[in-house]
Amino acid sequence: MSQANQIDLTKIKPYGDTLNDGMMQFSFTLPVPCTDEAKEAARQLLMKMGMDEPAVVHAEDLGVGFTYFTMYAKCTHTVDYSSIHVPKVESDVMDKYGVEDYIKDNIGRDITIVGACTGTDAHTVGIDAIMNMKGFDGHYGLERYKGVETLNMGSQVPNEELLAKAIEMNADAIIVSQVVTQKDVHIPNLTNLIELIEAEGLRDKIVVCAGGPRVSHELAKELGYDAGFGPGTYAEHVASFVVQAIVDRDLINR
């Protein structure tokens, strides 16, 4: 019998050398010098986390009283995988050419998408990967799509300026990238944009998407967005959702 046939999806746990051994790797820093006492502190920390047989495999002095640890330990807990449901974007993902055909066949006009990295966030890697012509990892950005007019406003764009430009261009969609998320600064910033859009009476007339390392579809929906795109997202994921949302929400002739 193969190991796959032995897996109980109601009680899954980490896998290391053998199925269900619970082996996990940990990496962290403690604010103490690299001593035997520091290693014991790291070991006790994992035990308090409910881990079995914790072992320090590497401890490195970082200077000024800090130590970096790499450790192994065995997890005692399991998770019922069969009961898990994660909210995700519900749309058919098409490639670039599929999106272009969809626009031609179902919308019949060019669509306009305005994007930016808003607030104090100066990191454009996310918005550039989605919007710039060269895209990322072999996935062309929206600038290369036929039937899609785009404007990438770059970084540190105030929400007010992003919305004003979207209104000026009669945009069909707004895309916001949030990379800097320390102290959850992205949440009030994303919330503020939705509030501004609602104040202009445009929330039901425009598709609004958010993306970033800590942006999930569930969080985006909670904040009032139509969709959220996390790590591993490419331009075709965003474009597919936007064009289908335009049709589904009857925004073709708005």
LINRA-V326804 format. One record per backbone hydrogen bond with DSSP energy under -1.0 kcal/mol. CO is the residue of the C=O (numbers start at 0). NH is the residue of the N-H. If there is no record, write none. Layout:
# LINRA-V326804
CO&NH ; CO&NH
This chain:
# LINRA-V326804
2&5 ; 7&10 ; 8&80 ; 8&81 ; 11&78 ; 13&21 ; 17&20 ; 21&74 ; 23&72 ; 25&70 ; 27&68 ; 29&31 ; 29&66 ; 32&34 ; 34&38 ; 35&39 ; 36&40 ; 37&41 ; 38&42 ; 39&43 ; 40&44 ; 41&45 ; 42&46 ; 43&47 ; 45&50 ; 46&49 ; 51&73 ; 54&71 ; 57&69 ; 59&67 ; 62&65 ; 65&61 ; 66&29 ; 67&59 ; 68&27 ; 69&56 ; 69&57 ; 70&25 ; 71&54 ; 72&23 ; 73&51 ; 78&11 ; 78&80 ; 79&82 ; 80&83 ; 88&90 ; 94&98 ; 95&99 ; 96&100 ; 97&101 ; 98&102 ; 99&103 ; 100&104 ; 101&105 ; 102&106 ; 102&107 ; 110&148 ; 111&171 ; 111&172 ; 112&150 ; 113&174 ; 114&152 ; 115&176 ; 116&156 ; 117&120 ; 120&155 ; 123&127 ; 124&128 ; 125&129 ; 126&130 ; 127&131 ; 129&141 ; 130&142 ; 131&134 ; 132&140 ; 135&138 ; 138&135 ; 140&143 ; 141&144 ; 144&147 ; 146&110 ; 148&112 ; 150&114 ; 153&116 ; 156&118 ; 157&161 ; 158&162 ; 159&163 ; 160&164 ; 161&165 ; 162&166 ; 163&167 ; 164&168 ; 165&170 ; 166&169 ; 171&206 ; 172&113 ; 173&208 ; 174&115 ; 175&210 ; 180&183 ; 181&184 ; 183&186 ; 184&188 ; 185&189 ; 186&190 ; 187&191 ; 188&192 ; 189&193 ; 190&194 ; 191&195 ; 192&196 ; 193&197 ; 194&198 ; 195&199 ; 196&201 ; 197&200 ; 201&204 ; 206&173 ; 207&225 ; 208&175 ; 209&228 ; 210&177 ; 211&214 ; 215&219 ; 216&220 ; 217&221 ; 218&222 ; 219&224 ; 220&223 ; 226&209 ; 228&211 ; 233&237 ; 234&238 ; 235&239 ; 236&240 ; 237&241 ; 238&242 ; 239&243 ; 240&244 ; 241&245 ; 242&246 ; 243&247 ; 244&248 ; 245&250 ; 246&249
